[in-house]
Amino acid sequence: MVARFHVTEVELAQKQKHGKSAFDNYLDLAVANLQGAPHRGVQAIRKVESDQKVYKVTDAGLAILKTSRSALTLKDLARNL
């Protein structure tokens, strides 16, 4: 995943107060928002029951993708489709 997002070694070395890398923290926040947290927005993804490390795009997530956006914002996830 790091290579896919072109994250540099310097960026990976950036740590937060609790010791976790800033990249990992941002990734966790993105996943949480895509799952509908923290404000109960659109659940664009959900965990696959058979493998808790795998996510599936929901129907609501597909509807967002069909709007031909070049970027996805928190505002997109906060509104009800």
Secondary structure, DSSP 8 states (H G I E B T S, - for coil): -TTTTT--HHHHH-B-TTS-BHHHHHHHHHHHHHTTTTTT----EEEETTEEEEEEE-HHHHHHHTT--SS--HHHHHS--
